[in-house]
Amino acid sequence: MIDKAEIMDESGIVRAVTRIAHEIIEKNKGVEGKSVPVGILDITLYRDDLSMLSEHPIINGTEIDFPINDKKIVLVDDVLYTGRTVRAAIDALMDSGRPRMVQLAVLIDRGHRELPIRPDYVGKNVPTSRFEVVNVKLSEIDGVNCVTISDIEKGISH
């Protein structure tokens, strides 16, 4: 897949994440100076397109080592598109307990919602066509921190 444009460079990502962090602190007064537990949510088995993904999907496992009952939870995702991934994440989260509130933070909101899902915190709104892909590249995986846009390849979308 060939990138046709860079939407955010490394400093843009840092600014967006810093702003989102400040907005989360502002909205959830009382979290300053406290250690906030962080977990990983594997939504693979909660996807509504699981049968289309693979005969043997890769399960990475959920790692939430703290109780979520009656807690404010902030789900974080890189790109918000149709809303189906967020719906799957909420379903997976509810299997771990009953949070008091769930908020959503995304780096990129590209539109095209198919479900009534709205982020509480957005790094950047990026209008896209359904024939484009938004790629979030991180140094830990890709060797670079940036967000790019590409044209779709053979029906794959994100």
C-alpha positions as CSV (number, residue, x, y, z in Angstrom):
1,M,0.0,0.0,0.0
2,I,1.4,3.4,-1.0
3,D,0.8,6.4,1.2
4,K,-0.6,9.3,-0.8
5,A,-0.5,11.9,2.0
6,E,0.8,12.3,5.6
7,I,-2.0,13.5,7.9
8,M,0.1,13.8,11.1
9,D,3.8,13.7,11.7
10,E,5.4,12.7,15.0
11,S,5.1,16.1,16.6
12,G,1.4,16.3,15.5
13,I,0.7,13.0,17.2
14,V,2.4,14.1,20.4
15,R,0.4,17.4,20.4
16,A,-2.9,15.5,19.8
17,V,-2.2,12.9,22.5
18,T,-1.1,15.6,25.0
19,R,-4.3,17.6,24.2
20,I,-6.5,14.5,24.6
21,A,-4.8,13.7,28.0
22,H,-5.5,17.3,29.2
23,E,-9.1,17.0,28.1
24,I,-9.5,13.6,29.9
25,I,-8.1,15.2,33.1
26,E,-10.4,18.2,32.8
27,K,-13.5,16.1,32.2
28,N,-12.6,13.6,35.0
29,K,-11.6,15.9,37.8
30,G,-9.7,14.3,40.5
31,V,-7.3,12.1,38.4
32,E,-4.4,14.4,38.6
33,G,-1.3,13.0,40.3
34,K,-2.8,9.5,40.6
35,S,-1.6,6.3,39.0
36,V,-4.2,5.2,36.5
37,P,-4.4,1.5,35.7
38,V,-4.1,0.6,32.1
39,G,-5.2,-2.6,30.4
40,I,-5.4,-4.3,27.0
41,L,-8.7,-5.4,25.5
42,D,-8.8,-8.2,22.9
43,I,-12.0,-7.8,20.9
44,T,-11.4,-10.5,18.4
45,L,-14.2,-12.8,19.6
46,Y,-16.6,-9.9,19.8
47,R,-16.3,-8.8,16.2
48,D,-19.4,-9.0,14.1
49,D,-17.3,-10.0,11.1
50,L,-15.3,-12.7,12.8
51,S,-16.4,-15.4,10.3
52,M,-15.1,-13.3,7.5
53,L,-11.7,-12.7,9.0
54,S,-10.2,-16.1,9.2
55,E,-11.0,-19.7,9.9
56,H,-8.6,-19.5,12.9
57,P,-8.5,-16.0,14.2
58,I,-5.5,-14.9,16.3
59,I,-6.5,-14.3,20.0
60,N,-4.1,-12.0,21.8
61,G,-5.9,-12.1,25.1
62,T,-7.4,-9.4,27.3
63,E,-5.1,-8.0,30.1
64,I,-7.2,-6.1,32.6
65,D,-5.6,-6.7,36.0
66,F,-7.9,-4.4,38.0
67,P,-11.6,-4.3,38.9
68,I,-13.6,-2.2,36.5
69,N,-16.9,-2.2,38.4
70,D,-18.1,1.3,39.2
71,K,-15.0,2.8,37.6
72,K,-14.8,5.4,34.8
73,I,-13.2,3.7,31.8
74,V,-11.6,5.4,28.9
75,L,-11.4,3.2,25.8
76,V,-8.6,4.3,23.5
77,D,-8.4,3.5,19.8
78,D,-6.3,4.8,16.9
79,V,-8.9,5.2,14.2
80,L,-12.7,5.5,14.5
81,Y,-14.5,4.5,11.4
82,T,-17.8,2.6,11.3
83,G,-18.0,2.2,15.1
84,R,-18.1,-1.6,15.0
85,T,-14.8,-2.0,16.7
86,V,-15.9,0.2,19.5
87,R,-19.1,-1.7,19.8
88,A,-17.1,-4.9,20.1
89,A,-14.8,-3.3,22.7
90,I,-17.8,-2.2,24.8
91,D,-19.2,-5.8,24.6
92,A,-15.8,-7.2,25.7
93,L,-15.5,-4.7,28.5
94,M,-18.9,-5.5,29.9
95,D,-17.9,-9.2,30.2
96,S,-15.2,-8.0,32.6
97,G,-17.6,-6.0,34.8
98,R,-19.9,-3.1,35.0
99,P,-18.2,0.3,34.7
100,R,-19.9,3.4,36.0
101,M,-19.0,5.2,32.7
102,V,-17.2,4.5,29.5
103,Q,-15.6,7.3,27.5
104,L,-13.9,7.0,24.1
105,A,-10.7,8.6,23.0
106,V,-9.5,8.3,19.4
107,L,-6.5,9.7,17.6
108,I,-8.3,9.9,14.2
109,D,-12.0,10.2,13.5
110,R,-12.5,9.5,9.8
111,G,-16.3,9.5,9.7
112,H,-18.6,7.0,8.0
113,R,-20.3,5.7,11.1
114,E,-22.6,2.7,10.8
115,L,-23.5,2.7,14.5
116,P,-24.5,5.5,16.9
117,I,-21.0,5.8,18.4
118,R,-19.4,9.2,19.2
119,P,-16.0,9.8,20.6
120,D,-15.6,12.0,23.7
121,Y,-12.0,12.9,22.8
122,V,-10.6,13.3,19.2
123,G,-7.0,14.0,18.1
124,K,-8.0,15.0,14.6
125,N,-11.1,14.7,12.4
126,V,-10.1,13.5,8.9
127,P,-12.8,13.4,6.2
128,T,-12.1,10.4,4.0
129,S,-13.8,8.4,1.3
130,R,-14.7,4.8,1.8
131,F,-12.0,4.0,-0.8
132,E,-9.2,5.3,1.5
133,V,-7.3,3.8,4.4
134,V,-5.9,5.7,7.4
135,N,-2.6,4.2,8.6
136,V,-1.4,4.9,12.1
137,K,2.3,4.1,12.2
138,L,4.1,3.8,15.5
139,S,7.8,3.5,16.0
140,E,7.5,0.3,18.2
141,I,6.0,-1.5,15.2
142,D,6.7,0.5,12.1
143,G,9.9,2.4,13.0
144,V,8.2,5.8,12.6
145,N,5.5,7.8,14.2
146,C,3.0,9.3,11.7
147,V,-0.5,9.0,10.3
148,T,-0.9,8.6,6.6
149,I,-3.7,8.0,4.1
150,S,-3.7,5.5,1.3
151,D,-6.0,4.3,-1.4
152,I,-7.8,1.1,-0.6
153,E,-6.4,-2.2,-1.9
154,K,-8.9,-4.9,-3.0
155,G,-11.6,-4.3,-0.5
156,I,-9.5,-3.9,2.7
157,S,-10.5,-1.0,4.8
158,H,-9.7,0.5,8.2
